[in-house]
Amino acid sequence: MAVGPFAVLRFDLAFALLGHPGPGRFLDFGCGAGDFTLELARRGHRGTAIDAAAEAAARTTQRLIAAGTRDVEVVHGTVSDLTGPFDTVFAFEVIE
């Protein structure tokens, strides 16, 4: 699955805004197909991806397994299903 150019620019902007160089524990709220979750994992971050849609959570899980990622938990559910703490929370295209 190819990631579009706008997604790549958004990833770069998000990492530039983080302001801390090392990996941290993240929450990708509304992870969708897992594009950003995978990018976080590739950059050494560990954390949790969550989506209310079962299909999205399953797709993200499949992609993480295929990439050999073990430091990311995928949750199908809502905020009340989470345990923290998280260093950074992302929520791309969740409200709009």
Buried (B, 14 or more C-beta within 10 A) or exposed (E): EEBEEEBEEBBEEBBEEBEEEEBBBBBBBBBBBBBBBBBBBEEEBBBBBBBBEEEBBBBBBEBBEEBEBEEBBBBBEEEEEBEEEBBBEBEBEEEE
